Amino acid sequence: MKPGAGSQKGSSFERVISRALTKWITGKEKPEIFWRAASSGAKATVEMRSGILSNMSGDITAIGTEGSWFCSDIFVECKSYRHIGIESFLFQKGELFCFWIKTCRQASDQKKIPLMIIKENRKKIFVMINRETDIEELYAQNLLSRVKFSKDTICDVFYFEDFLSIDPESLKFALAKRRSSL
């Protein structure tokens, strides 16, 4: 891979995911309601240091009002690699495990649910999400794996296409219920 091509690959993947999330919520490809976060969350880092919670955290942000409910509760991180080592993640090792721990920490700082979308060359796109009892029932039938790191940290893994089969309004309702209980 040419120098700098990795960031281009990541940016391209973030645009693909933004468009897929837009179509999932609106039923249309245009206009986009999600897009790559400016500087991949750098604004959120600056705001966090000032004690402000940001909707611009993570790799994907809402640029349309229809998507603001999603980004106010979900911290989306996107990773696209030739080989990311999902197998080693199951044993709490490797690069993907380190990415997941960092994503969980950043999401926690923003009081959001971590959601990592992973693409490995020539494989289906995966979703990893911290197990949340309020939304688990929406995806439980599509669960591929559940990895327990501690009594409070459980990661559920399933395909992105299965995530997109969740009814957005049901997720919106479940997230509002979760938010009211915090």
Stockholm file with secondary structure:
# STOCKHOLM 1.0

chainA/1-182         MKPGAGSQKGSSFERVISRALTKWITGKEKPEIFWRAASSGAKATVEMRSGILSNMSGDITAIGTEGSWFCSDIFVECKSYRHIGIESFLFQKGELFCFWIKTCRQASDQKKIPLMIIKENRKKIFVMINRETDIEELYAQNLLSRVKFSKDTICDVFYFEDFLSIDPESLKFALAKRRSSL
#=GR chainA/1-182 SS CCTTHHHHHHHHHHHHHHHHHHHHHHSSSSSCSEEECGGGGHHHHHHHHTTCCCTTCSSEEECSGGGHHHHHHEEEEEEEESCCCHHHHTTTCHHHHHHHHHHHHHHHHTTCEEEEEEEETTSCCEEEEECCHHHHHHHGGGCCEEEESSSSCEEEEEEHHHHTTSCHHHHHHHHHHHHHHC
#=GC SS_cons         CCTTHHHHHHHHHHHHHHHHHHHHHHSSSSSCSEEECGGGGHHHHHHHHTTCCCTTCSSEEECSGGGHHHHHHEEEEEEEESCCCHHHHTTTCHHHHHHHHHHHHHHHHTTCEEEEEEEETTSCCEEEEECCHHHHHHHGGGCCEEEESSSSCEEEEEEHHHHTTSCHHHHHHHHHHHHHHC
//
